[in-house]
Each structure stands twice: as structure tokens, then as C-alpha cells.
């Protein structure tokens, strides 16, 4: 027993320097609303809604000489039921490993398209573009190609940076190669993003997006324009603008967007508009109470596809 204890002690001492060089963080977000919703001509209903709650792990090891290895694991969950939001896919939001240094970052695995974070996510910001008030109009096909990716993130060069990623496709039935590119400039409260996404499906899909947001004093103004092109279908244009005014712990939000008919999905036969009015009260940096009213008008007869919701919710980050 004494020999076993001695070996265990020596092993702990030997391993200590390695553990000191790495760190793992548990983090997440629980975001839930109670809503009064109306869909088309159906009767109004009361619903408890999950707003993209998630649980994640991230870790970093300092390899020395400015080189670092990192990983990200992120699981989506339904805060209203406790169920996983990705079906049988547990790490349904992120699962990747990366190596970074002065050259930038190389990442392998699964993550959301960076063209989204450079544009749409920065405009529909009253509830972090989640839940029933998220942007329902923009071209989101790139979300279907977020796995099996290789990506490069450039270092910041006097405010400029770019990100490029490729989805392998791997020859699976119904799968295809896809690419996602974004360029960003940020300085003195101004951000400008320019992105391009492409999927080489049978009906080849492309979108181009330009975004700008500017923070000055208590105001934040933002907007984007997007062009979606699908071979064999009509192209469509999408746009949105938003504004936020901050007063103490309170935030007042408004955003409005619209799209022409086109594409091959929800808005194929009619255009649509969406607007949201919201209020956030920040109890702390991690916790907020909020409310919003959102409405989608799909421009179809008999109110088919229309939606509106009056909501109140709590969001907590940890």
C-alpha cells in the first residue's frame, strides 16, 4: 500500500505542470419566455418558449511561443422541456478543435457560419436573434452546412479581419460542398461586414450580404442588405434595420425587415415583412428581464403564414 501511495504521489507531482498550462470552462445560457401567440387564422394560444438555450465547454492549452490549442463543445437544449434541441446529435451547436498563433487560427469540426455572426446576428440583437422574434427573413441555407468544416480566422490587422471556411461534403447522398467567407472592419464604434456563402447543391445556392452597425453614445444603429440566388428559382432581396437606445440598465429596441418573393422555401410565392419592438432590463451583466412584440406578415391571402407574439422572458448567462 505504501508503494502504491508513493507512485500515486509521484504521478500527481509529475502531472501538475501539464494541468497548470491548460484550462476548461463550463458555460451556458438559459433563455425562456412566456408568450401569447397567434399563427395565421388559428386561435391565440399561450406558450412557454425556449430561446436557443445552450450548454458548452471550452478549453485552451498554452503551448508556448504564442501557440495555443483550443476546443469548443456546445449543446443546444430546450429550456421549456429539458429535451435536447438537436435530436440525437448531442453537440448540435459546436464541436471543434483549433490551433492559433500569430498567423491566425485554423479550426476543424462543426460551428455556425461566420457569415451569420458578421451580419444578421449584429442587427437582430434585442434577444440575440433567438426565439420567435429572431430574423425570419434572411437566407439561412448555410446553417445546413456547418459540419465537417475546415476554417481559417485571420488575425486583426488595423481593424480588418477575414474568415474563410469550407464544408467537405464527403460524397454523402444529398450533401454537397459549401463555402462561407466573411470580411470585417471594426474601429471607433463602427463595424462593417461583407459576406458570401455558397452551396453546390443540385439547385446551386448563393447569398451576398453587406452589414453596418455604429454605436455612438447611448445609441446603436444597424442594418443589412442581402441578395439570395438559387439556380432554377427567382432571386430575392432581403433587408433589415434596427435601433437600440440605452438608458441606465434599460434598453429600448426596434427593428424592421422585409423581403421580396423568390427562393425555394417559405417565401417562394410571396414577400414578407417583420417588425419587433422590445425592452430589456439588465439586472446584471449576466441576467436580464425582457419583453417584446413581434409580427410577421407573409403577404398571402387569408393570413396564411402570418404570426405575432407578445412575450416576456428571462435570460441568464453562466
VOVO-326891 format. One record per residue (C-alpha): x, y, z. Coordinates in steps of 0.05 Angstrom, whole numbers, padded with zeros to 5 digits, always signed. Layout:
<pts>
XYZ
...
</pts>
This chain:
<pts>
+00000+00000+00000
+00058+00047+00017
+00088+00034-00052
+00021+00048-00087
+00013+00113-00048
+00084+00135-00066
+00072+00120-00140
+00006+00159-00139
+00040+00219-00106
+00097+00219-00157
+00046+00215-00214
+00008+00275-00186
+00071+00316-00179
+00093+00298-00250
+00025+00315-00280
+00017+00381-00243
+00056+00425-00293
+00014+00398-00351
-00052+00414-00315
-00026+00484-00297
-00018+00500-00371
-00090+00485-00392
-00160+00507-00372
-00231+00483-00384
-00292+00528-00375
-00364+00507-00367
-00412+00560-00393
-00482+00567-00420
-00546+00607-00428
-00617+00593-00405
-00667+00637-00442
-00742+00626-00434
-00805+00666-00450
-00879+00662-00436
-00917+00685-00499
-00986+00699-00525
-00981+00675-00598
-01026+00677-00659
-01010+00636-00721
-01050+00653-00784
-01124+00646-00770
-01115+00599-00711
-01139+00618-00642
-01089+00655-00599
-01051+00610-00551
-01005+00617-00490
-00938+00582-00497
-00873+00575-00457
-00816+00581-00508
-00743+00564-00508
-00699+00618-00538
-00637+00579-00561
-00613+00557-00492
-00546+00521-00492
-00492+00488-00450
-00419+00490-00470
-00348+00471-00453
-00287+00508-00479
-00215+00494-00464
-00147+00524-00480
-00076+00499-00472
-00017+00546-00477
+00036+00510-00519
+00088+00565-00512
+00117+00612-00564
+00050+00645-00575
+00018+00579-00597
-00048+00555-00566
-00092+00494-00576
-00167+00501-00560
-00232+00463-00566
-00306+00482-00564
-00365+00436-00548
-00436+00466-00547
-00502+00430-00536
-00570+00461-00551
-00626+00446-00503
-00700+00462-00496
-00707+00503-00432
-00782+00493-00432
-00780+00417-00433
-00708+00397-00417
-00701+00359-00483
-00642+00365-00529
-00655+00413-00587
-00614+00374-00637
-00649+00306-00635
-00598+00250-00629
-00540+00298-00644
-00516+00318-00574
-00463+00371-00592
-00511+00401-00642
-00485+00473-00639
-00409+00466-00637
-00356+00412-00635
-00288+00435-00659
-00214+00438-00645
-00166+00494-00665
-00094+00517-00666
-00079+00591-00661
-00018+00637-00662
+00008+00700-00694
-00013+00670-00761
-00087+00668-00740
-00130+00607-00724
-00142+00542-00760
-00206+00506-00738
-00233+00436-00754
-00303+00409-00739
-00372+00439-00731
-00394+00511-00719
-00445+00561-00742
-00430+00601-00806
-00388+00662-00793
-00425+00700-00847
-00484+00699-00799
-00445+00726-00740
-00415+00781-00783
-00482+00807-00807
-00552+00783-00785
-00533+00769-00713
-00509+00840-00704
-00574+00871-00730
-00628+00830-00696
-00596+00840-00628
-00654+00853-00579
-00657+00779-00559
-00592+00756-00592
-00631+00735-00654
-00665+00677-00617
-00735+00651-00607
-00798+00673-00641
-00772+00744-00652
-00709+00722-00689
-00699+00745-00761
-00746+00700-00801
-00730+00730-00870
-00655+00723-00884
-00625+00668-00927
-00604+00615-00877
-00584+00556-00921
-00511+00560-00896
-00535+00533-00828
-00547+00466-00862
-00473+00460-00880
-00440+00477-00813
-00410+00407-00800
-00347+00374-00828
-00314+00441-00838
-00243+00469-00843
-00236+00543-00828
-00184+00598-00823
-00192+00661-00780
-00142+00716-00795
-00110+00760-00742
-00136+00831-00734
-00098+00877-00780
-00112+00950-00761
-00186+00935-00753
-00191+00888-00813
-00201+00812-00809
-00229+00757-00851
-00255+00686-00842
-00259+00630-00894
-00288+00560-00884
-00305+00501-00928
-00354+00444-00916
-00326+00379-00944
-00390+00345-00968
-00355+00278-00964
-00396+00249-01021
-00456+00233-00977
-00524+00228-01010
-00558+00297-01011
-00495+00331-00986
-00451+00379-01024
-00391+00423-01018
-00404+00491-00987
-00363+00554-00974
-00371+00612-00926
-00330+00676-00929
-00333+00740-00887
-00292+00803-00883
-00298+00852-00824
-00275+00921-00806
-00284+00949-00736
-00260+01014-00705
-00287+01071-00662
-00356+01041-00653
-00364+01025-00728
-00369+00954-00756
-00375+00936-00829
-00384+00864-00852
-00384+00836-00923
-00400+00761-00933
-00411+00708-00985
-00440+00637-00977
-00446+00583-01029
-00472+00511-01030
-00461+00467-01092
-00527+00431-01086
-00568+00409-01147
-00601+00478-01144
-00537+00518-01131
-00547+00568-01076
-00511+00634-01062
-00521+00694-01019
-00484+00761-01013
-00493+00805-00952
-00468+00874-00931
-00478+00898-00859
-00461+00960-00819
-00472+00980-00747
-00450+01042-00709
-00451+01055-00634
-00448+01128-00610
-00466+01150-00540
-00529+01113-00518
-00549+01094-00590
-00534+01034-00633
-00558+01034-00706
-00551+00974-00751
-00574+00946-00818
-00560+00895-00872
-00577+00881-00945
-00575+00810-00972
-00583+00780-01041
-00602+00706-01047
-00594+00669-01113
-00617+00598-01127
-00609+00565-01195
-00677+00550-01225
-00713+00598-01178
-00726+00672-01173
-00674+00711-01134
-00696+00753-01076
-00672+00813-01037
-00675+00817-00961
-00662+00877-00916
-00668+00897-00843
-00652+00958-00799
-00651+00963-00724
-00640+01014-00669
-00625+01009-00594
-00625+01064-00542
-00593+01051-00474
-00614+01088-00411
-00582+01062-00347
-00600+00988-00341
-00655+00994-00393
-00651+00981-00468
-00704+01001-00519
-00703+00963-00584
-00737+00968-00652
-00723+00931-00717
-00759+00922-00782
-00744+00879-00843
-00773+00857-00910
-00761+00811-00968
-00787+00802-01039
-00817+00736-01062
-00767+00686-01090
-00722+00629-01070
-00750+00559-01060
-00772+00560-00987
-00822+00596-00943
-00823+00660-00984
-00825+00629-01053
-00894+00654-01072
-00899+00719-01032
-00856+00771-00999
-00858+00784-00925
-00845+00837-00872
-00827+00831-00799
-00821+00881-00743
-00805+00876-00670
-00810+00925-00612
-00771+00904-00549
-00749+00925-00480
-00693+00896-00438
-00677+00909-00365
-00608+00886-00345
-00608+00862-00272
-00533+00847-00280
-00483+00832-00335
-00509+00760-00335
-00583+00766-00323
-00638+00807-00356
-00713+00812-00357
-00744+00830-00424
-00807+00836-00465
-00823+00843-00539
-00878+00844-00591
-00861+00814-00658
-00903+00807-00722
-00892+00772-00788
-00937+00788-00848
-00925+00739-00905
-00967+00776-00956
-01011+00716-00972
-01087+00713-00975
-01126+00691-00914
-01066+00709-00869
-01031+00643-00884
-00962+00644-00853
-00974+00706-00811
-00950+00705-00739
-00949+00752-00680
-00928+00744-00607
-00928+00785-00544
-00873+00757-00498
-00839+00766-00431
-00777+00729-00412
-00714+00718-00370
-00644+00705-00397
-00586+00683-00353
-00515+00671-00376
-00466+00630-00335
</pts>
